[in-house]
């Protein structure tokens, strides 16, 4: 499966990428929503995993754009709550159409379960 991983924190991005690659996913990285949308225009992806709290274009803005231009694309939103620890962002992401939400930090098993639940019936490429 082709996954676009949008995360501003380099170390978190590296960890999540390793988790995904261990599960044999092809991963493309982006450091914020704006770059992520550019990468999405350049290639086909089965899934987007996006952080919520990011500079330049946050995950909620990104999710709104994804729903507008790619309404059937599966999206998993993740957040550690930023500096305030506010997890309300994940509820907002669900309301905006995220297939699943993840509280950071999470394990490989939790990530795999979120991916699987997003594709009940199999991925649509």
N, C-alpha and C positions, 0 to 999 in steps of 0.2 A: 504494500500500500504506500502511496506517495503522501507524505505528511509535510505540511508547512508549519514550522514551529516559530512562533512570534514571541520573543522574550527579550527584555532589555538587559537583564542581568546575565553576563557572560558565563559565570559559573553555573547558574541554574540552567541556562540553555545547554551547556555542555553535558550536565547530568541527565537532563530529560532526553537529549539526543542519544546518549548511550543507552538509556532504557529502551528507546524506540528501535535503535539499531539491533539490540539484542533480540528483539522480537521480529527482526527481519524487515523493518520498514525503511523505505528510502526517505531520508530527511533533508529538507532544505530549511535554512535558518533565515530569520529576519530579526533585526534589533528593535523594531517598533511597528506599529500598524501601517504607517505610510509605506515603509519598505516592504512589508508583508503584502500589501495590496499590489505593489509594483511586481513583486515576484509571482503573485497569483496570475496577473495578466500575462506573464511570460511563460507559464506552464500550467499543466493540468494537475490538480491535487485531489485526493480522495477525502482528506481531512485537514482541518486547520486546528492547531492547538495554540491558544493565545493567552498571554498574561493579560490582566486587566489594568493594573497600575503601571503605566509606562509614560515616558516623556514623548513629546511631539504629537503622537496620535495614540490615545489609550485604547484598551481592549473593547470598551463599550462603543466608542466611535467606530472602531474597526468592525465590530459585530454588526452595527447598523449598516455599514457599507456592504459587508458580505451578504447580508439578507437582501439588500436592495439589488445587487448585481449577480449574486450566486445563491438564490433562495433554497436550493436543495443541498448545498454543500454542508457537510457535517462539521460542526465546530464544537470544540471543548474549550471552555474558559477555565483559567486557573488564577488563583490569587492567594497571597499571604496576608492581604489586607493593607499593604503599604505601611507607611510609618505609623498610622493610627491603629492598625490591626482590624480595620473595619471590613467585615466580611459581607456587608450589604451589597457590595458590588456583584457578588456571585448570584444573588437573587435577581438583581437587575439583568444580569447576563442570561439567566434562564427565561425571564420575561421577554427578552429580545430575541430568543430563539436558539440559544446554545443547546446542543444535544445532551451535554453533561457538564458538570462543574467539578473542579478539584480544589481542595484546600491545600496549599503548600505548607509544609513539605508533604509529599506523598510517596508511596512505594511503587515499584514496578508493577506489583499485582493490582494495586488500585488503578494505576494508569491503564493497564490491560483491560480491566473490568469496564472502565469508562469507555474505552474504544469499542470493546465488544458490544456494550449496551447501545452505543450510538449507531451500530450497524446491524441491529436485529434484522435478520433477513438477508444480510450480506451487503458489502459496499456497492454503491452504484457509481461506476466510473464513467 
